[in-house]
């Protein structure tokens, strides 16, 4: 399995050249200064923002290529994102948030509940299951967002600053959790971070956006 | 530094006049109502009958306004084409239209000889004017704009980032709408439906023109008050005060969501 993004990305007129190929089992660390397009790259891979030019494909299946008029919608891409601003569904409980992607893909309620609880356990958030997402602290919400993303066992896992909303003390702990998750993850992982330490400890290789 | 405008005696005087002008009629009703025989006056066959019709028609109208108005508000909130702006203006127009004109317009459309009504009658033998259905249609026509205004504003403020997130988790547009968007605008939805209901409950001009005022069939409580006032002013006061209670209760209930302009 391999993800390939070759072309230009951007919102509006400012185009950023990208040449990225990631294989299954790899964790590519995306680095670059503020405004270099790290989040735009994530949004492009997942299908929220279209490529400006070039081609985006997974395993020879093209997801986005304007010149060939190919576009696979986000709901069909089997990606999962930990958004920089987390985007938990505020009116749902923690459990409902983690179950969301499972239920949309037709997994039964019982099975989805079990899987969601298991993933929440993995990120150390079991005690939060029945809490409302809007009432969580930054660190708690970060863990839940991570559980929600890995619950669907995606082909491509995109982590946009997954340790940024958390205080220094639990940061070390969650970095360990994330490291273990990424070690077990058999799909493609893309990690965006401004912190060289995070990238060094979690990514298998690094790509810089200029 | 104090702002001069806030201490201008002229502006203050005008504001006081405005307050008195609104309060005086409302309070006067309370002063004049024959409180001693309030319940017996209210509890007559004619009033009970029109109250039941009012409740039936206004509840159905509010439901219809919601079922039709919520999807329309959603579309209006998520498109910014010239067409959508024109459609918004047209759909909100009944709010400022003279109610009797709304009634005439409904007759022109759904009357026995109306543009649509003639076909309805020729094809299926359906005649809408002067029926309870006509009352409901008139109420939906004048009340839906209130719902659209309240709900569209909330849809516009809804976080599109959450909808994007839901799409990446494989959610269909329908699931996104019902499980992500609707819960986030629920207070505005409730406010919109209650406003539409309140407007329908008080509707008079369009309904009396399009549906007539037939006791036991189309005569709603406002029509009843209008008729009673021609022969028994004291009874009209009693029914009016009852309707004022209902309106104030609605406003008080809305205080936290719509009246303060907040959607949370």
Interface residues (C-beta under 8 A of the other chain):
Chain A: X43 X46 X47 X48 X73 X74 X75 X76 X77 X78 X79 X80 X81 X83 X85 X87 X89 X90 X91 X92 X100 X101 X104 X105 X148 X152
Chain B: X159 X161 X162 X164 X165 X166 X167 X168 X169 X170 X171 X172 X175 X179 X180 X183 X184 X186
